[in-house]
Amino acid sequence: MEIRTAQIGDLPVIMEIYDDEVLHGVGTFDTEQFSEEKRRAWFASHDPVRLPVIVAVVNDVIIGWASLSAWSDRSAYARTAEVSLYVEKGHRRRGSGRALLGDLITCARNAGLAVLIARIAEGNQVSLKLFQSMGFQRIGTMRRVGEKFGRVLDVELLDMQLET
């Protein structure tokens, strides 16, 4: 498996993986697929050094992706980024999520970020355990903040302090 910086040509596969969660999962609270314009704007908003999008590739096929995004547009939060991580269903629980998250943490440290934030929807124990195993800690539960597929969902909020 290779982990590399995403290129604009990777965007269709990145969005295909993401859209599966939009349409069938609670890994995102988006409920509609992005338009082509919105996909390109999302990708363009990621600085490859400070807020990268990375992909996991096996046999020249993208099987997962991860990104760092600004936690807030308020400048006082510039030291904090939010993690997104998605793996194609057929490749889950094989180490690609761990590899992507590990690389993303390294990217964050190299970019001088101080805190990483993750939000994990209720019922996603695999993701919760992965993030905790990589050093993220639960900092709270946002109760009943989302509704998808007729279910009202809590979201676990986790952080990783990169400064020692």
C-alpha positions, 0 to 999 in steps of 0.5 A, spaced: 500 500 500 502 506 498 500 513 501 500 519 497 498 526 496 491 526 493 491 529 486 485 533 482 485 527 478 483 522 484 477 527 486 472 522 482 474 516 486 475 520 493 468 522 492 465 515 490 468 513 496 465 519 500 458 518 496 457 511 499 457 514 506 453 520 504 447 515 501 448 509 506 452 511 512 453 515 518 460 517 517 458 523 514 452 527 516 452 530 509 445 527 506 446 529 498 452 528 494 456 534 492 456 537 485 462 537 481 463 545 482 462 543 490 467 537 489 472 542 486 472 547 491 472 542 497 479 540 494 482 547 492 480 549 500 486 544 502 493 546 502 497 540 501 502 542 506 498 544 512 491 541 510 492 535 506 488 530 502 491 524 502 490 517 499 491 510 500 493 506 493 493 498 492 495 496 485 494 503 482 487 503 485 485 508 491 482 504 496 481 510 501 482 517 503 483 522 509 484 529 510 485 535 515 480 541 514 480 547 518 476 546 524 473 553 524 474 559 519 476 564 526 483 565 526 484 563 533 483 556 531 488 556 526 492 551 530 487 546 530 484 541 524 479 536 523 480 529 521 476 526 515 477 518 514 474 514 509 476 507 506 472 503 501 467 498 504 471 492 501 478 494 504 476 496 511 479 492 517 485 491 513 490 496 516 489 502 510 485 506 515 490 506 520 496 507 515 492 513 513 491 516 520 498 515 522 500 519 515 495 524 517 498 525 524 505 526 521 503 531 516 499 535 522 505 535 526 510 537 520 505 543 519 506 545 526 498 544 528 497 543 535 490 539 536 487 534 531 479 534 532 475 528 530 467 527 530 465 520 530 457 518 529 454 513 534 455 506 533 461 507 529 465 503 534 471 501 529 472 508 528 472 510 535 477 504 537 482 506 531 482 513 533 483 511 540 488 506 539 492 512 535 492 517 541 486 520 540 482 521 547 474 522 548 473 529 550 465 529 550 459 527 547 454 531 542 448 529 544 442 528 539 446 533 534 444 529 527 439 525 524 440 521 518 436 515 516 430 516 521 435 516 527 437 521 531 444 520 533 450 522 538 457 524 536 463 523 540 468 528 540 475 526 540 482 530 540 489 529 539 494 534 543 500 534 538 504 539 543 508 536 548 
